[in-house]
Amino acid sequence: MAATATPPTPPTPSTPSPLSALSRARRVSWITPRGELLTPPRMTATAVRLLVQVCLVVYLWRGLYANTDSSAGLNETQAVGYAVLAVLANRIRGLDRSAGRDMVIQHLRFGTIVYWYLRPMKPQRYYALRALGDQLYGFGWVLAGYVLCLAVGVVAPPASPSVAGVFAVSMLLGQLVLYYVMMLVDLMCFWTLRNEAALLILVFAQNLLSGVYAPLWYFPDWFITLSSFLPFQATLGVPLSIYVGRIGLDDAFGQMVIQAVWIVLLALLTRRLWALAGRRVVSQGG
């Protein structure tokens, strides 16, 4: 009798090893920082811009306190330290991707956003890794600027190791809140393709209500009350107020709980918006 041929077994797709997945994540997160490091003029411009901004805010706030010892519960050392730290912290998410056409709104306009959905990596994971790389690169600039400002006496060190630890935790929570806030801004582009003006307004509102331009303690009471219902001050105003002593350690825990609540709410909202955004992506021509 003739032997019956056994049909070949189809190959099973190989699952990537944890090491290869980690290597892929590292390469994705390193895309934008590598572009900066390979462009020395951009790094020089960043250093000069940071130096000019720090010098300007130092002279501005020292001039404002020339005829007063305290205002809004802050003395000159606290106000100057807050302003300098705000300039430095704003650099954490300061990478500009527009030159490389790597912003979400640019990908949507040119149609290249479809590749985010064709890769073997979920678009929200790709987005998170890119943001992580940006923030780690920006943190390098912040750390270098902070050490320099401490050395020249522009910024005072934390009042105690406990304040430093609470500030570090609050700053991490604030960066997570900022990550989700900026993700919401980018996700809005899926529904409004021509929204450069809206994006600029949202970025301005984020900087104003988070305390980048000035501590919220200087604003009227109604403005402070309004901002307390929004997530913006949880990004930067809270951790910097803890650092300079405007928020004591007794009140810091409650503020960090509010930061954690905002993280959970924004994470749930953005997760839903990613699912809805994927339905709006159309690949034409096959």
N, C-alpha and C positions, 0 to 999 in steps of 0.2 A: 504494500500500500504506500502511496505517496505521502510524505510527511506534510502536514498542514503548516503553512508559514504563519508565524505569530506576528501580528501587526506591531510595528515599533511603538514604543511608549513615548508619548510626547514629552519633551523636556519640561521640567517644572521650573518656573521662574525663580531665579536665585534671589534671596533676600540679602540686601546689603548688610555687611558686617557692621557692628557698632563703631569700629575704627574708621571704616570708609565713610559712614554717616557723619562722624565727628570731623573728618577731614573735609567733607563737602561743606559742612556748616562753617568751618573755619574759613574756607575759601570764599564763601558767600559774604560773610561778615567783614572780610578784609578788602572787598572790592573798592569801596569809596576811600577808606584810609590809604590804600596803596596808591590810588590816583593822586592823593594829596602829597604823599611822600615822594612820589616820582616827579613832582612839579615844585622845585625849590622856590620859584618866585611866589607861588601861592602861599607857601609856608612863611616866607618873609613878610608878605602882605598881612597875613594873620597876626604875626608877632607885632608888627608896627601898629596895626589897628587896635590890638588889645592894649598896648602901651599907651597910645593916645587916649583911648577911652578911660583907662584907669586914671591917668593924670588929670583928665578933664573933670571926672566926678570927684576926685580928691579936692581939687581947687574949688569946685562949685560948692560942695558941702562945707568945706572949711570957711568959705566966704559967707555962707548962710548962717553959720554959727559964730560969726565974728563978734556980734553984739548980744549974744544970748548963751546961756550955759545949758539950757535944756528946752526941748520942744517935742510935744507929743510923746512925752515919756522917754525920749532918747537924748543922750548927751552927744557931744561932737564925736567922740571916739566910736560910739555905737553907730551913729548915722553914717560916718565915713566908712566904717567897716562893713556895714550892711550894703552900701552902695557899691563898694569895690567887689564884694563877694557876689553881688547880683550881676555885675558885668562879667565876672569870671564864669559863674554858673550858667549864664546864658550861652556860653561858648560850647557847652556840652552837646547841644543840638544845633550847632552853628554851621555844620558842613553844608555847602551849597552844591547841589547836584544839577542845577539848571544848565551849567556849561556843558555837562556830558549828556544832557537830555535824559536824565534819569529820575525826574520827578514823576509822581503818579499822574498828574494832570498832563504832562508831556507824553507819557506812554499812552494815555487814553486818546490824545489828539492824533498821534501818529499811528495808532493801532497796534503798537508793540506790546500793549498790556496783555494781549492774547497769549504771549509766550509765558507769562506768569502762570497761566492755567494749563500749559502744555508740558511744563517741567515735571519731573517725578517728585516734586516738592510742593506742598500746598502753598498758595500765594500768601496766606497770612503768616505761615512759618518763614517764607522767604522775606517778607516785609519785616518780621521781628528780628531776623538775623542781620538784615541790613541796618536796622535801627540800633541793634546792639553794637555793631562795629563802629557806627558813627559816634555813639555815646562813649565807648571806650577810648576812641581817638580824641574826642573832645575832652574827656576826663584827664588825659595826659597834659593838655594845654592848661586846664584848670589847676592841676596839681603843681605844675611848674610856676604858674603865675601866683598861686597862693604862697608857695615857699618864698618866692622873691618878695612878695608884699609883706610877709612876716619878717623877713630879714631887714627890710628898710623901715619897718615900723609903721607901715600904712594900715595894716590890719593887726588887731590885738589877738593873741591866742585865746582859746576857749577858757572860760573862768575855772573849769575843773575837768578832770577826766570824765566825770559823769555827764557833764554838758556836752563834751566832745562825742561821747558814745551815743547819747540821745539824738544829737544833731546828725550823726552819720546815718542812723536808722531812719530818721525823718527825711533826710535828703534822698535816701534810696526810695522811700515810699513816694516822695514828691516826683522823682524821675519816672516812676511807673505811672503816676497820674498824668504827667506830661506826655508820656509815650502814647497813652490812650487818647488824650485830647488831640494830639497831632494826627493820630490815626483817624479820628473822626473827621478832621479837616480834609484829609486825603480821600477818605471814603465818600465825602460829599461830592467829589469830582465825578463819580460814576453817574450822578444824576444831573449835574450842571457842568457841562463841558467847557463853557466860557465863563469862568468865575475867578479870573485873576484878581479883580477888585475885591470880591468877597473874601478870598483867601487873605489878602493884605489886611482887610478889616479884622478878620478873625485873629490873625497873628498879632495885630496891634492890641486888640482886646485882651488877648492872652498875656502879653507883656505888661499891659497897664494893670489888669486885675490881679496879676500874680505878684506885683510889687517889683518888677524889673526897673521901671522908670523911677519909682519912689516908693518908700514903705507905705503900706495902706493906712498906717496910724496917722498920717498927715491929712488924710481925706476926711470929708464930713461924715458924721455918724450914719446918715442914710446910705452913703456910698459903701461904708464898711458893712452895714447890715445887708445890703443887696449882694455884695460880693461873697458873703458868708453862705449864701444859697447856691453858689456856683463853685465848680471844682478848681478854678484858676489859682486862688491863693494857696491851695493845698500843694501846688507844684513847687513853689519857691518861697512865697512869703512866710509860710509856717517854719520851715527849717532854718531860714536865715534869722527869723525873729528869735528862735531858740538859741542860735549861736551868739547873738549879741546880747541876750538876756532880757529881751522885751517880753518873751513868754518864758515863765519860770518852769522848773522841772515838775512842779505839782500840776501845772496845766498842760504840760507837753503830752502826757499820755492821752488825754482826751482829744487833743488835736491829731495825734497819730491814729487814733481810732477812726476819726472822720476821714483821714487820708485813706485808710484801709477800706472803708465803706465805699468811697469814690472809686477805688481800684476795682472792687467787685462789680459795682454798677456799670462802670464803663466797659469792663471786660465782657459782661453779658450783652451789652448793647452793641459793641463792635463785632462780637461773634455773630450776632444776628444780621448785622449789616453786611458782613463778608458773604454770608450765604445769599442774601438778596442781590449783592453786587455781581456775583458770579452768573446770575441769570441774565444780566444785561450785557455780558460780553458775547459778541458775535464774531465768528471767524468766516470771512467771505472768501470765496474761491476755493473751497475745500478745506 
